[in-house]
Amino acid sequence: MTEALTGGMPSPDEVEALRLGGGVPVMRFTRRHIAEGGRVVEVAHPIVRRADTTVVEYVVDLDD
């Protein structure tokens, strides 16, 4: 699985859907599920979350 994320100010539709107050930024994720061999089997785009309450945590394995 891979994820790409961007941040920014919400569109009017995102403000309404997420019930955001003024000045609250959002994070937009694109998630791709990739099968062995590299074939993309599922894409979730966009996943939109409030940026002021979202925590993004990654583990980076440096042993490879």
C-alpha positions in Angstrom: 0.0 0.0 0.0 1.2 3.5 -0.7 -0.2 6.8 0.4 0.4 10.3 -0.9 -0.9 13.3 1.0 -1.3 17.0 0.5 -2.6 19.8 2.7 -4.5 22.9 1.9 -7.7 24.9 2.5 -10.9 23.0 2.0 -13.3 23.4 -0.9 -16.8 24.5 -0.2 -18.1 20.9 -0.5 -15.4 19.7 2.0 -16.4 22.5 4.5 -20.0 21.3 4.3 -19.2 17.5 4.4 -16.8 17.8 7.3 -18.7 20.6 9.1 -15.6 22.8 9.3 -15.3 26.2 10.9 -13.5 29.0 9.2 -9.8 28.7 8.6 -9.5 25.0 9.2 -7.2 23.3 6.7 -7.6 19.7 5.4 -5.3 16.9 4.5 -6.1 14.9 1.3 -4.8 11.3 1.0 -4.6 9.1 -2.0 -4.2 5.4 -1.0 -3.2 2.8 -3.5 -3.3 -1.0 -2.8 -0.7 -2.7 -4.9 -0.5 -6.4 -5.6 2.7 -8.4 -6.0 4.1 -7.5 -9.4 3.2 -3.9 -9.1 -0.4 -4.0 -10.3 -2.7 -1.4 -8.6 -5.8 -3.2 -7.4 -7.6 -0.5 -5.5 -7.4 3.3 -5.2 -9.1 5.5 -2.5 -9.1 9.1 -3.6 -9.5 11.5 -2.0 -9.7 10.7 1.6 -10.2 14.1 3.2 -9.5 14.7 6.9 -9.3 17.8 9.1 -5.6 18.8 9.4 -6.0 20.3 12.8 -6.9 17.0 14.5 -5.3 14.4 12.2 -2.1 12.6 13.2 0.0 11.0 10.4 2.5 8.5 11.7 5.0 6.6 9.6 7.6 4.0 10.4 10.7 4.2 8.2 12.8 0.9 8.2 16.4 1.8 7.6 17.7 -1.7 7.8 17.1 -2.6 4.1 
